[in-house]
Amino acid sequence: MATASAAALAPKTAATVEAATTDYVTFTVADQLFGIPVLKVQDILVPDKIASVPLAPPEVRGSINLRGRIVTVIDVRTRLGLPPKEGETMRGMGVTVENGHDLYTLLVDSVGDVISLAHDLYESNPSTLDQSWTEFADGIFRLEGRLMVVLNTEHLLDVRNRH
């Protein structure tokens, strides 16, 4: 006679339900919703003065001083091969992430909410995802008629890997 394990019979607690979800900071770039796991995000800001960096790749907008640390600002629109915003200034919101021991601020159009998503809703990259984005996407979530692309910040920040 087969018996069920104690873990299988145990009632689901808030801790086990919580462990099956991940919180994401959401933001938009060119009306596309993106998400980064909240544990990778250090800060949300509106960059004030961005100093240019001579001879930097086009996606490197410049650098800012964030509480005494020099932070490289990456223009996500440029990195994804999208045109600049029309009729508006080049300003946007910044999502600061750590990669290695360095901080980077991802310049995005707008920052949304922090949302908690169940792991079982996660899907790998669909074949319809723009091919130039697949190297930067870890997967997707389908949310109420909208697609959220989970951004792989390590690949996005590897400016040596340019498409």
Kinemage of the C-alpha trace (Angstrom):
@kinemage 1
@onewidth
@group {chain A} dominant
@subgroup {mainchain}
@vectorlist {calphas} color= white
{ca met a 1} P 0.000 0.000 0.000
{ca ala a 2} L 1.440 3.361 -1.014
{ca thr a 3} L 1.428 6.132 1.544
{ca ala a 4} L 1.537 9.849 0.895
{ca ser a 5} L 4.460 11.782 2.291
{ca ala a 6} L 3.940 14.112 5.227
{ca ala a 7} L 4.867 17.074 3.037
{ca ala a 8} L 2.154 16.183 0.525
{ca leu a 9} L -0.452 15.916 3.286
{ca ala a 10} L 0.581 19.098 5.099
{ca pro a 11} L -1.750 22.043 4.592
{ca lys a 12} L -0.412 24.887 2.482
{ca thr a 13} L 0.732 27.725 4.684
{ca ala a 14} L 1.390 31.346 3.806
{ca ala a 15} L 5.109 30.519 3.756
{ca thr a 16} L 4.723 27.755 1.140
{ca val a 17} L 2.418 29.880 -1.011
{ca glu a 18} L 4.806 32.832 -0.718
{ca ala a 19} L 7.747 30.660 -1.771
{ca ala a 20} L 5.943 29.835 -5.026
{ca thr a 21} L 5.854 33.490 -6.112
{ca thr a 22} L 8.366 36.162 -7.080
{ca asp a 23} L 7.918 39.909 -6.736
{ca tyr a 24} L 8.747 41.972 -9.831
{ca val a 25} L 9.322 45.699 -10.308
{ca thr a 26} L 7.451 46.566 -13.501
{ca phe a 27} L 8.240 49.278 -16.009
{ca thr a 28} L 7.407 50.191 -19.596
{ca val a 29} L 9.573 50.899 -22.599
{ca ala a 30} L 7.755 51.831 -25.817
{ca asp a 31} L 4.441 50.599 -24.355
{ca gln a 32} L 5.908 47.146 -23.622
{ca leu a 33} L 5.687 45.948 -20.022
{ca phe a 34} L 8.885 44.549 -18.512
{ca gly a 35} L 9.709 43.151 -15.096
{ca ile a 36} L 12.829 42.615 -12.997
{ca pro a 37} L 12.844 40.566 -9.788
{ca val a 38} L 12.544 43.058 -6.932
{ca leu a 39} L 15.570 41.560 -5.164
{ca lys a 40} L 17.787 42.780 -8.034
{ca val a 41} L 16.537 46.386 -7.790
{ca gln a 42} L 18.500 48.799 -5.594
{ca asp a 43} L 16.636 52.046 -6.242
{ca ile a 44} L 13.986 53.806 -8.355
{ca leu a 45} L 14.801 57.395 -9.315
{ca val a 46} L 14.438 60.210 -11.797
{ca pro a 47} L 17.973 60.921 -13.025
{ca asp a 48} L 18.762 64.597 -12.570
{ca lys a 49} L 22.076 65.385 -14.206
{ca ile a 50} L 23.496 62.710 -16.467
{ca ala a 51} L 27.141 63.342 -17.310
{ca ser a 52} L 28.139 62.132 -20.749
{ca val a 53} L 30.859 59.502 -21.098
{ca pro a 54} L 33.150 60.167 -24.082
{ca leu a 55} L 33.532 57.282 -26.571
{ca ala a 56} L 30.874 55.192 -24.794
{ca pro a 57} L 28.551 52.947 -26.832
{ca pro a 58} L 25.261 54.623 -27.844
{ca glu a 59} L 23.236 52.746 -25.188
{ca val a 60} L 25.414 54.225 -22.422
{ca arg a 61} L 23.654 57.530 -21.809
{ca gly a 62} L 26.245 58.622 -19.246
{ca ser a 63} L 26.757 58.470 -15.509
{ca ile a 64} L 25.138 59.872 -12.386
{ca asn a 65} L 26.198 60.302 -8.795
{ca leu a 66} L 23.954 58.240 -6.530
{ca arg a 67} L 24.749 58.873 -2.873
{ca gly a 68} L 28.460 59.140 -3.585
{ca arg a 69} L 28.678 56.229 -6.044
{ca ile a 70} L 29.202 56.683 -9.758
{ca val a 71} L 26.424 54.825 -11.597
{ca thr a 72} L 26.380 54.103 -15.333
{ca val a 73} L 23.075 54.993 -17.011
{ca ile a 74} L 21.919 52.580 -19.745
{ca asp a 75} L 19.218 53.706 -22.186
{ca val a 76} L 17.005 50.617 -22.437
{ca arg a 77} L 15.266 51.916 -25.577
{ca thr a 78} L 18.580 52.149 -27.417
{ca arg a 79} L 19.769 48.805 -26.029
{ca leu a 80} L 16.603 47.105 -27.316
{ca gly a 81} L 16.979 48.716 -30.748
{ca leu a 82} L 13.975 51.018 -30.319
{ca pro a 83} L 13.752 54.619 -31.553
{ca pro a 84} L 13.955 57.459 -29.020
{ca lys a 85} L 10.724 58.858 -27.588
{ca glu a 86} L 9.152 61.307 -30.000
{ca gly a 87} L 8.204 64.830 -29.000
{ca glu a 88} L 9.507 64.455 -25.475
{ca thr a 89} L 12.740 65.151 -23.736
{ca met a 90} L 15.164 62.291 -23.289
{ca arg a 91} L 14.230 62.023 -19.604
{ca gly a 92} L 12.652 58.992 -18.110
{ca met a 93} L 12.662 57.026 -14.912
{ca gly a 94} L 15.614 55.057 -13.635
{ca val a 95} L 15.657 51.545 -12.213
{ca thr a 96} L 18.988 50.979 -10.474
{ca val a 97} L 20.315 47.417 -10.376
{ca glu a 98} L 23.563 45.863 -9.213
{ca asn a 99} L 25.582 43.726 -11.604
{ca gly a 100} L 28.746 42.302 -10.142
{ca his a 101} L 29.966 45.024 -7.813
{ca asp a 102} L 28.794 47.900 -10.013
{ca leu a 103} L 25.524 49.822 -10.054
{ca tyr a 104} L 23.662 50.603 -13.269
{ca thr a 105} L 20.571 52.712 -13.774
{ca leu a 106} L 18.280 51.466 -16.527
{ca leu a 107} L 16.599 54.443 -18.167
{ca val a 108} L 12.976 53.444 -18.916
{ca asp a 109} L 9.828 55.299 -19.980
{ca ser a 110} L 7.906 54.777 -16.735
{ca val a 111} L 7.973 52.628 -13.627
{ca gly a 112} L 4.879 50.715 -12.566
{ca asp a 113} L 3.985 48.660 -9.528
{ca val a 114} L 5.659 45.827 -7.719
{ca ile a 115} L 3.615 42.720 -8.494
{ca ser a 116} L 3.812 39.207 -7.092
{ca leu a 117} L 3.535 36.461 -9.706
{ca ala a 118} L 3.187 32.721 -9.257
{ca his a 119} L 5.976 30.609 -10.730
{ca asp a 120} L 3.458 28.355 -12.485
{ca leu a 121} L 2.332 31.320 -14.646
{ca tyr a 122} L 5.863 31.759 -16.031
{ca glu a 123} L 6.452 30.808 -19.689
{ca ser a 124} L 9.597 30.602 -21.777
{ca asn a 125} L 10.084 33.161 -24.557
{ca pro a 126} L 7.368 32.768 -27.203
{ca ser a 127} L 8.394 32.497 -30.853
{ca thr a 128} L 6.512 35.755 -31.507
{ca leu a 129} L 8.844 37.757 -29.239
{ca asp a 130} L 10.998 40.174 -31.251
{ca gln a 131} L 14.173 38.242 -32.093
{ca ser a 132} L 16.413 41.128 -31.056
{ca trp a 133} L 14.859 40.946 -27.554
{ca thr a 134} L 15.192 37.201 -26.950
{ca glu a 135} L 18.784 37.536 -25.735
{ca phe a 136} L 17.610 39.975 -23.047
{ca ala a 137} L 14.458 38.109 -21.986
{ca asp a 138} L 14.340 35.261 -19.484
{ca gly a 139} L 10.676 34.540 -20.223
{ca ile a 140} L 7.218 36.051 -19.994
{ca phe a 141} L 4.054 36.274 -17.924
{ca arg a 142} L 0.643 36.749 -19.548
{ca leu a 143} L -1.229 39.324 -17.454
{ca glu a 144} L -4.843 40.321 -18.130
{ca gly a 145} L -4.411 40.920 -21.848
{ca arg a 146} L -0.843 42.145 -21.498
{ca leu a 147} L 2.502 40.440 -21.841
{ca met a 148} L 5.225 41.131 -19.264
{ca val a 149} L 8.743 40.320 -20.447
{ca val a 150} L 11.108 39.275 -17.644
{ca leu a 151} L 14.319 41.160 -18.356
{ca asn a 152} L 17.688 39.466 -17.881
{ca thr a 153} L 19.721 42.383 -16.529
{ca glu a 154} L 23.055 40.567 -16.832
{ca his a 155} L 22.594 40.127 -20.596
{ca leu a 156} L 21.154 43.622 -21.016
{ca leu a 157} L 24.160 45.166 -19.267
{ca asp a 158} L 26.708 43.220 -21.287
{ca val a 159} L 27.282 46.051 -23.789
{ca arg a 160} L 30.092 44.068 -25.447
{ca asn a 161} L 27.318 41.764 -26.699
{ca arg a 162} L 25.675 44.129 -29.194
{ca his a 163} L 23.164 43.093 -31.811
